[in-house]
Amino acid sequence: MNTQPPSRPRRGGPGSGESAGTSPLPSPARRGATLIPDTVVARIAVRAAHEALTRQGGEPPPRLGLGTPRTTTTVHGGSVRLGVSLELPYPVDIARAGGEIRHYIAERVSHLTGLRIDGITVSVQRLVVGRSLRRGRVE
């Protein structure tokens, strides 16, 4: 007669003594996926646009008189398409500024979400005259 208790599978973990080859978790392909909603990606993109404008202007956008950037997002199958609408301070090289902002947003969104960026459209809605150019007429 066997007096030993039935053996149970042990859970792996630090100090458990199990070898690394025996994992109680299913393979990564069978675990599932993390889905990030469009609204979350849109908020991340708005924040990235805000950061890019701050880097470019040296001050936060509200101090430059700029409004909050707006975004549209479409997430599908691990990739995202973004549309960003924003204001820029005047004077500015629009093409250079748009390219830098697009590049920064792509890097940040991709890094923070793990999504592949399929395309970003940046549209400038308005150029905002800086404080130094708002002076009255000189006589």
C-alpha positions in Angstrom: 0.0 0.0 0.0 1.3 3.5 -1.0 1.3 5.9 1.9 2.7 8.9 0.0 0.3 11.8 -0.9 -0.5 12.1 -4.6 1.9 14.4 -6.4 0.7 17.8 -7.4 2.2 20.0 -10.1 4.2 22.8 -8.6 3.9 26.4 -9.7 7.1 28.0 -11.0 8.5 31.2 -9.5 11.5 32.6 -7.8 12.9 30.0 -5.4 10.6 27.3 -6.5 13.3 25.1 -7.8 11.6 24.4 -11.1 13.6 24.5 -14.2 13.0 27.3 -16.7 11.8 24.9 -19.3 8.6 24.0 -17.5 6.2 26.9 -17.5 2.7 26.7 -16.2 1.6 29.5 -18.7 0.5 28.7 -22.2 2.7 29.7 -25.1 2.6 33.5 -26.0 0.6 32.8 -29.1 -2.2 31.2 -27.1 -2.3 33.8 -24.3 -4.3 36.4 -26.3 -3.7 40.0 -27.1 -4.0 43.4 -25.4 -6.4 45.6 -27.3 -6.0 49.4 -27.0 -9.2 51.3 -27.8 -9.1 54.2 -30.3 -9.9 56.7 -27.6 -6.8 55.8 -25.6 -4.6 56.0 -28.7 -6.2 59.4 -29.5 -5.4 60.7 -26.0 -1.8 59.5 -26.3 -1.5 61.2 -29.7 -2.9 64.5 -28.3 -0.4 64.3 -25.4 2.5 63.6 -27.9 1.4 66.6 -30.1 1.4 68.8 -27.0 4.9 67.6 -26.1 6.1 68.2 -29.7 4.7 71.8 -29.7 6.3 72.5 -26.3 9.7 71.2 -27.6 9.4 73.4 -30.7 8.2 76.6 -29.1 10.1 76.3 -25.9 6.9 76.9 -23.9 3.7 75.0 -23.4 1.1 75.6 -26.2 -1.3 77.6 -24.0 1.4 80.1 -23.1 2.0 80.6 -26.9 -1.7 81.2 -27.4 -2.3 77.8 -29.1 -5.3 75.7 -28.7 -5.4 72.0 -27.7 -4.5 69.6 -30.6 -7.3 67.4 -31.8 -6.9 63.8 -33.2 -8.7 61.1 -35.0 -7.6 57.5 -34.8 -8.3 54.2 -36.4 -6.8 51.2 -34.8 -7.0 47.9 -36.7 -5.0 44.7 -36.4 -2.0 46.0 -34.5 -1.7 49.2 -36.6 -3.0 52.7 -36.3 -3.8 55.7 -38.6 -3.8 59.1 -37.1 -5.1 62.5 -38.1 -3.8 65.4 -36.0 -5.2 69.0 -36.3 -3.3 71.7 -34.5 -2.3 75.4 -34.4 1.2 76.7 -34.9 2.9 79.9 -33.7 3.6 82.5 -36.4 6.2 82.9 -37.9 7.1 79.3 -38.5 8.4 77.0 -41.3 5.2 75.0 -41.7 6.7 72.1 -43.6 9.6 71.6 -41.2 7.4 72.0 -38.1 4.8 69.6 -39.5 7.5 67.0 -40.3 9.1 67.2 -36.9 5.7 67.0 -35.1 4.6 64.0 -37.3 7.9 62.2 -36.5 7.7 62.8 -32.8 4.0 61.7 -32.5 4.8 58.5 -34.5 7.7 57.6 -32.2 5.8 58.3 -29.0 2.6 56.5 -30.0 4.4 53.5 -31.3 6.6 53.3 -28.2 3.8 53.7 -25.7 1.2 51.4 -27.4 3.3 48.9 -29.3 1.2 49.6 -32.4 2.6 50.0 -35.9 2.0 53.5 -37.4 0.4 53.2 -40.8 0.1 56.9 -41.4 -0.1 60.3 -39.7 -1.8 63.3 -41.3 -0.9 66.7 -39.7 -3.1 69.6 -40.6 -2.5 73.1 -39.5 -5.8 74.8 -38.7 -4.4 78.2 -37.9 -1.2 80.3 -37.4 -1.2 82.2 -34.1 0.6 85.5 -34.0 3.1 85.6 -31.1 3.0 88.2 -28.4 6.0 90.1 -29.8 4.2 90.6 -33.1 0.9 91.8 -31.5 2.2 95.3 -30.7 0.3 98.3 -31.8 1.2 100.3 -34.8 4.4 102.4 -34.6 4.0 106.1 -35.4 
